[in-house]
Amino acid sequence: MELVNIGRIVNTHGIKGELRILSDFRYKDKVFVKGVKLYVGKKKEEFVINTYRHHKVFDMVTFDGYTNINEVLYLKGLNVYVDIDQIDLGNEIYPEKLIGYEVYFENESIGNVTEVLNEPASFVLRINEKILIPYVDNFIDKIEDNKIYVKNVRGLL
């Protein structure tokens, strides 16, 4: 199980146990779905999403078995996590799983992925603390065997 932070519970809404989550997680459409398990707080307490709706900048959820504000009030201010392995991304690899992969340009190693930045336009791979390469099709040729082959990056090196 690999838990990834997807946001924070910032408040409750109404009296029926609905929670406001502030999240900039890129795959919200795959996470905020009825039946998906979320883990809350430092103890990673497990909850299952019962309902979801979007309201202003918030992701509003209720959890199975919780129908009263008093039952969920203690969750206010806690971080929310999801097991990334339970989310179906199709053929796409979740970017944080690329940390440690070796990166090649023109069949020559340029280093390893040390960090993945979640920028508004796209994810960005940091290679050896010095090189930044956007995680988009224009720059990523292929990924296989824990190796990333990049293209069109001469100007970024």
Backbone torsions as a table, in degrees:
resi	resn	phi	psi	omega
1	MET	NA	127.0	178.8
2	GLU	-120.7	105.7	-177.1
3	LEU	-87.1	137.0	-180.0
4	VAL	-125.6	134.2	178.5
5	ASN	-69.7	127.1	179.6
6	ILE	-114.9	-4.7	179.1
7	GLY	158.1	-163.9	-176.7
8	ARG	-139.8	140.3	174.0
9	ILE	-79.1	116.0	-175.0
10	VAL	-100.1	-18.9	-179.6
11	ASN	-173.6	175.1	171.3
12	THR	-100.2	171.6	178.0
13	HIS	-144.1	119.1	-179.5
14	GLY	74.9	-165.8	-175.6
15	ILE	-112.3	3.3	-175.1
16	LYS	-101.3	19.2	173.8
17	GLY	86.9	15.8	178.6
18	GLU	-78.7	141.1	-177.5
19	LEU	-117.8	144.2	175.3
20	ARG	-97.7	121.1	177.5
21	ILE	-112.3	130.5	175.3
22	LEU	-99.2	116.4	-172.9
23	SER	-142.7	139.3	171.5
24	ASP	-116.9	21.7	-179.1
25	PHE	-62.9	132.9	-172.9
26	ARG	-69.6	-25.2	-175.4
27	TYR	-109.6	40.0	-178.7
28	LYS	-57.8	-36.0	-177.9
29	ASP	-63.9	-20.8	179.3
30	LYS	-98.0	-18.7	-177.8
31	VAL	-93.3	-47.6	-175.2
32	PHE	-84.4	73.6	-177.6
33	VAL	-134.1	141.5	178.0
34	LYS	-52.8	130.8	177.4
35	GLY	97.1	-13.3	179.3
36	VAL	-76.5	137.9	179.3
37	LYS	-86.7	131.0	173.6
38	LEU	-115.8	152.9	-179.5
39	TYR	-121.9	130.8	-170.5
40	VAL	-121.6	137.4	173.5
41	GLY	78.6	-179.2	-178.8
42	LYS	-64.6	-32.1	-179.0
43	LYS	-82.2	-4.9	179.2
44	LYS	55.2	49.8	178.1
45	GLU	-64.2	132.2	-173.4
46	GLU	-88.0	133.1	175.6
47	PHE	-134.9	153.4	177.6
48	VAL	-115.3	130.8	-178.7
49	ILE	-67.6	128.4	176.0
50	ASN	-97.9	-49.4	178.2
51	THR	-135.5	156.1	176.7
52	TYR	-143.2	144.4	169.7
53	ARG	-155.6	155.4	177.2
54	HIS	-99.0	134.2	179.7
55	HIS	-141.5	113.9	-176.3
56	LYS	55.9	-117.8	179.5
57	VAL	-100.2	7.4	-173.2
58	PHE	-105.6	152.7	170.0
59	ASP	-105.2	116.1	-173.6
60	MET	-100.1	126.7	179.8
61	VAL	-133.7	154.3	164.3
62	THR	-122.2	154.0	-179.2
63	PHE	-108.8	148.3	176.4
64	ASP	-54.4	130.8	175.3
65	GLY	85.1	-1.1	-179.6
66	TYR	-119.5	112.2	-174.7
67	THR	-125.6	10.1	-176.0
68	ASN	-136.6	140.0	-179.2
69	ILE	-56.0	-36.4	-177.4
70	ASN	-66.0	-23.4	-179.8
71	GLU	-78.4	-22.0	-175.3
72	VAL	-117.1	-2.0	-176.9
73	LEU	-57.4	-34.1	-178.0
74	TYR	-69.0	-11.9	-179.5
75	LEU	-83.1	-13.9	-178.1
76	LYS	-57.9	128.9	178.1
77	GLY	91.1	-2.4	-177.5
78	LEU	-93.5	151.1	176.8
79	ASN	-76.1	152.2	-179.3
80	VAL	-118.1	136.3	-177.4
81	TYR	-126.8	157.7	173.9
82	VAL	-133.4	147.8	173.6
83	ASP	-79.7	109.0	-173.5
84	ILE	-62.4	-22.8	179.4
85	ASP	-70.9	-19.0	178.4
86	GLN	-87.4	-4.2	-179.2
87	ILE	-98.3	126.0	-179.4
88	ASP	-86.5	110.4	178.5
89	LEU	-101.2	11.5	-178.2
90	GLY	68.1	-130.5	179.9
91	ASN	-83.5	-8.4	-176.3
92	GLU	-77.0	143.0	176.2
93	ILE	-96.8	131.6	177.4
94	TYR	-61.4	124.6	-171.0
95	PRO	-53.3	-39.1	-178.9
96	GLU	-63.6	-20.8	177.8
97	LYS	-74.1	-9.7	-179.8
98	LEU	-82.8	-8.2	179.8
99	ILE	-61.7	128.9	-178.2
100	GLY	98.3	-17.2	178.4
101	TYR	-64.8	143.9	176.0
102	GLU	-84.7	140.0	-176.4
103	VAL	-110.4	133.1	-178.1
104	TYR	-121.1	138.7	172.1
105	PHE	-129.7	124.9	-176.9
106	GLU	51.4	47.1	177.4
107	ASN	61.1	20.9	176.9
108	GLU	-124.5	133.1	-179.0
109	SER	-68.0	132.3	175.8
110	ILE	-111.1	0.8	177.2
111	GLY	133.9	-169.3	-179.4
112	ASN	-115.7	151.9	175.4
113	VAL	-71.0	121.7	-179.9
114	THR	-106.0	-18.8	-178.0
115	GLU	-161.3	151.5	173.3
116	VAL	-120.8	119.6	-179.3
117	LEU	-95.2	134.9	179.1
118	ASN	-97.3	85.5	-179.9
119	GLU	-89.7	158.9	-176.9
120	PRO	-57.2	-39.8	-176.7
121	ALA	-78.8	-38.3	-179.5
122	SER	-169.5	171.7	170.4
123	PHE	-72.2	150.6	177.7
124	VAL	-127.8	129.5	178.9
125	LEU	-90.0	127.8	174.8
126	ARG	-97.0	122.7	-178.8
127	ILE	-107.4	120.3	177.7
128	ASN	49.0	37.4	175.1
129	GLU	66.3	-4.3	-174.0
130	LYS	-118.4	-34.6	-172.2
131	ILE	-105.3	134.5	176.4
132	LEU	-116.5	126.1	179.8
133	ILE	-130.1	122.2	177.5
134	PRO	-61.1	139.6	179.6
135	TYR	-88.9	71.4	179.4
136	VAL	-135.7	161.3	-175.9
137	ASP	-57.5	-30.7	-179.9
138	ASN	-63.3	-23.5	-176.8
139	PHE	-115.3	-22.9	-178.7
140	ILE	-98.3	116.3	179.9
141	ASP	-80.6	-55.6	178.0
142	LYS	-161.4	161.0	177.1
143	ILE	-130.3	122.0	177.7
144	GLU	-158.5	145.7	176.9
145	ASP	51.9	47.0	179.6
146	ASN	58.5	28.3	176.9
147	LYS	-129.0	142.1	177.3
148	ILE	-115.2	125.4	177.5
149	TYR	-104.1	121.3	-177.0
150	VAL	-108.9	160.2	180.0
151	LYS	-139.2	164.4	175.3
152	ASN	56.2	31.8	-175.9
153	VAL	-114.3	9.6	-177.0
154	ARG	-52.3	-42.6	-179.2
155	GLY	-70.3	-18.8	-180.0
156	LEU	-88.1	-14.4	-175.6
157	LEU	-87.4	NA	NA
